[in-house]
Amino acid sequence: MLKATPLRHSVDAVQYGVAVVLLLIAVVVLVRTAASFLTSQASYPQSLISAIDGVLIVIIVVDVLRTVLTHFEGSGFPLQPFLIIGIISAVRDILSVSARLALQGPVTGAGFERSVVELGVSSAVALALAGALVLTRVSEMKAPSKD
């Protein structure tokens, strides 16, 4: 156990400051997303897509906050929450590109190719991170208990 020193207290204060800022960001984004969705003058599909995007951002920020709090509790720095955050981010990108393609109308040429590449890369990232998540969970189940 580390001895409580002024430097240690300062580091703790900064870490809790980061946690408070992340919580405030999540609350502000959630409130603004809900208000924007309810008062939007845009078409329903466009406002729905924006609302889903905002909610996914909130989920990502809350997962980062949860990971930071887990680190504060002395449980180390867990890998799985970051893999989940990455998967959510990749899915968010897939949804954004799909929504853009659906709302934009017919897309041809370089724009279509760019969108297909974005979808392919985001899908590959999501699959790779999901595979890594499965591997970490399997390795944790096989690891001997520290009891």
MARKEKE-645435 format. One record per residue (C-alpha): chain; residue number from 1; x, y, z; residue in three letters. Coordinates in pm, whole numbers. Example, Ala and Ser with C-alpha at 12.3 -4.5 7.8 and 13.67 -1.06 7.14 Angstrom:
// MARKEKE-645435
ATOM   kette    nr     east    north       up   rest
ATOM       A     1     1230     -450      780    ALA
ATOM       A     2     1367     -106      714    SER
This chain:
// MARKEKE-645435
ATOM   kette    nr     east    north       up   rest
ATOM       A     1        0        0        0    MET
ATOM       A     2      135      342      -88    LEU
ATOM       A     3      182      589      191    LYS
ATOM       A     4      -54      887      170    ALA
ATOM       A     5      165     1179       67    THR
ATOM       A     6       72     1522      -64    PRO
ATOM       A     7      169     1404     -413    LEU
ATOM       A     8      -55     1097     -381    ARG
ATOM       A     9     -345     1318     -265    HIS
ATOM       A    10     -285     1546     -564    SER
ATOM       A    11     -293     1253     -806    VAL
ATOM       A    12     -615     1127     -645    ASP
ATOM       A    13     -770     1475     -674    ALA
ATOM       A    14     -683     1490    -1045    VAL
ATOM       A    15     -823     1142    -1103    GLN
ATOM       A    16    -1150     1225     -931    TYR
ATOM       A    17    -1161     1550    -1126    GLY
ATOM       A    18    -1138     1346    -1446    VAL
ATOM       A    19    -1422     1123    -1323    ALA
ATOM       A    20    -1642     1425    -1244    VAL
ATOM       A    21    -1572     1580    -1585    VAL
ATOM       A    22    -1660     1251    -1760    LEU
ATOM       A    23    -1984     1230    -1562    LEU
ATOM       A    24    -2074     1590    -1652    LEU
ATOM       A    25    -2000     1524    -2020    ILE
ATOM       A    26    -2226     1217    -2016    ALA
ATOM       A    27    -2511     1407    -1851    VAL
ATOM       A    28    -2481     1708    -2084    VAL
ATOM       A    29    -2468     1493    -2397    VAL
ATOM       A    30    -2767     1287    -2280    LEU
ATOM       A    31    -2977     1594    -2197    VAL
ATOM       A    32    -2884     1772    -2522    ARG
ATOM       A    33    -2953     1457    -2724    THR
ATOM       A    34    -3298     1416    -2569    ALA
ATOM       A    35    -3382     1785    -2612    ALA
ATOM       A    36    -3259     1787    -2970    SER
ATOM       A    37    -3460     1474    -3054    PHE
ATOM       A    38    -3778     1614    -2901    LEU
ATOM       A    39    -3749     1958    -3062    THR
ATOM       A    40    -3584     1870    -3392    SER
ATOM       A    41    -3726     2020    -3710    GLN
ATOM       A    42    -3534     1768    -3923    ALA
ATOM       A    43    -3697     1463    -4073    SER
ATOM       A    44    -3782     1185    -3829    TYR
ATOM       A    45    -3521      939    -3963    PRO
ATOM       A    46    -3247     1204    -3942    GLN
ATOM       A    47    -3341     1307    -3585    SER
ATOM       A    48    -3366      941    -3481    LEU
ATOM       A    49    -3020      868    -3617    ILE
ATOM       A    50    -2879     1171    -3435    SER
ATOM       A    51    -3046     1056    -3112    ALA
ATOM       A    52    -2903      705    -3144    ILE
ATOM       A    53    -2560      852    -3215    ASP
ATOM       A    54    -2584     1071    -2904    GLY
ATOM       A    55    -2694      782    -2684    VAL
ATOM       A    56    -2405      567    -2810    LEU
ATOM       A    57    -2164      851    -2724    ILE
ATOM       A    58    -2311      858    -2371    VAL
ATOM       A    59    -2264      481    -2340    ILE
ATOM       A    60    -1900      516    -2448    ILE
ATOM       A    61    -1832      798    -2200    VAL
ATOM       A    62    -2003      608    -1915    VAL
ATOM       A    63    -1799      295    -1995    ASP
ATOM       A    64    -1479      501    -1986    VAL
ATOM       A    65    -1593      650    -1654    LEU
ATOM       A    66    -1667      304    -1514    ARG
ATOM       A    67    -1321      186    -1621    THR
ATOM       A    68    -1157      488    -1457    VAL
ATOM       A    69    -1351      425    -1134    LEU
ATOM       A    70    -1247       58    -1140    THR
ATOM       A    71     -887      173    -1168    HIS
ATOM       A    72     -939      405     -866    PHE
ATOM       A    73    -1064      115     -657    GLU
ATOM       A    74     -730      -56     -704    GLY
ATOM       A    75     -856     -332     -929    SER
ATOM       A    76     -590     -261    -1188    GLY
ATOM       A    77     -670     -140    -1536    PHE
ATOM       A    78     -917     -383    -1693    PRO
ATOM       A    79     -891     -459    -2063    LEU
ATOM       A    80    -1246     -579    -2129    GLN
ATOM       A    81    -1422     -243    -2087    PRO
ATOM       A    82    -1192      -88    -2347    PHE
ATOM       A    83    -1269     -371    -2589    LEU
ATOM       A    84    -1641     -311    -2533    ILE
ATOM       A    85    -1595       64    -2585    ILE
ATOM       A    86    -1413      -10    -2911    GLY
ATOM       A    87    -1691     -241    -3027    ILE
ATOM       A    88    -1955       21    -2947    ILE
ATOM       A    89    -1752      284    -3133    SER
ATOM       A    90    -1718       61    -3439    ALA
ATOM       A    91    -2091      -13    -3437    VAL
ATOM       A    92    -2158      359    -3404    ARG
ATOM       A    93    -1947      421    -3715    ASP
ATOM       A    94    -2131      147    -3904    ILE
ATOM       A    95    -2467      300    -3808    LEU
ATOM       A    96    -2352      648    -3908    SER
ATOM       A    97    -2232      538    -4252    VAL
ATOM       A    98    -2544      329    -4308    SER
ATOM       A    99    -2769      617    -4208    ALA
ATOM       A   100    -2579      858    -4431    ARG
ATOM       A   101    -2617      619    -4725    LEU
ATOM       A   102    -2988      568    -4656    ALA
ATOM       A   103    -3069      938    -4620    LEU
ATOM       A   104    -2842     1069    -4891    GLN
ATOM       A   105    -3011      886    -5172    GLY
ATOM       A   106    -2828      713    -5455    PRO
ATOM       A   107    -2451      737    -5414    VAL
ATOM       A   108    -2209      647    -5691    THR
ATOM       A   109    -1843      675    -5769    GLY
ATOM       A   110    -1582      774    -5514    ALA
ATOM       A   111    -1838      855    -5243    GLY
ATOM       A   112    -1985      506    -5262    PHE
ATOM       A   113    -1640      344    -5260    GLU
ATOM       A   114    -1537      550    -4956    ARG
ATOM       A   115    -1855      447    -4773    SER
ATOM       A   116    -1801       79    -4854    VAL
ATOM       A   117    -1441      100    -4729    VAL
ATOM       A   118    -1561      271    -4408    GLU
ATOM       A   119    -1820       -2    -4355    LEU
ATOM       A   120    -1565     -275    -4421    GLY
ATOM       A   121    -1302     -129    -4187    VAL
ATOM       A   122    -1552      -64    -3908    SER
ATOM       A   123    -1693     -415    -3945    SER
ATOM       A   124    -1344     -567    -3935    ALA
ATOM       A   125    -1257     -364    -3625    VAL
ATOM       A   126    -1579     -471    -3452    ALA
ATOM       A   127    -1514     -838    -3535    LEU
ATOM       A   128    -1148     -821    -3427    ALA
ATOM       A   129    -1238     -655    -3097    LEU
ATOM       A   130    -1520     -905    -3038    ALA
ATOM       A   131    -1271    -1186    -3097    GLY
ATOM       A   132    -1027    -1027    -2853    ALA
ATOM       A   133    -1307     -993    -2597    LEU
ATOM       A   134    -1394    -1362    -2631    VAL
ATOM       A   135    -1027    -1456    -2593    LEU
ATOM       A   136     -986    -1247    -2278    THR
ATOM       A   137    -1297    -1398    -2122    ARG
ATOM       A   138    -1188    -1753    -2210    VAL
ATOM       A   139     -839    -1691    -2069    SER
ATOM       A   140     -989    -1553    -1746    GLU
ATOM       A   141    -1204    -1863    -1706    MET
ATOM       A   142     -902    -2089    -1756    LYS
ATOM       A   143     -671    -1887    -1528    ALA
ATOM       A   144     -619    -2035    -1182    PRO
ATOM       A   145     -800    -1861     -900    SER
ATOM       A   146     -597    -1642     -662    LYS
ATOM       A   147     -790    -1760     -355    ASP
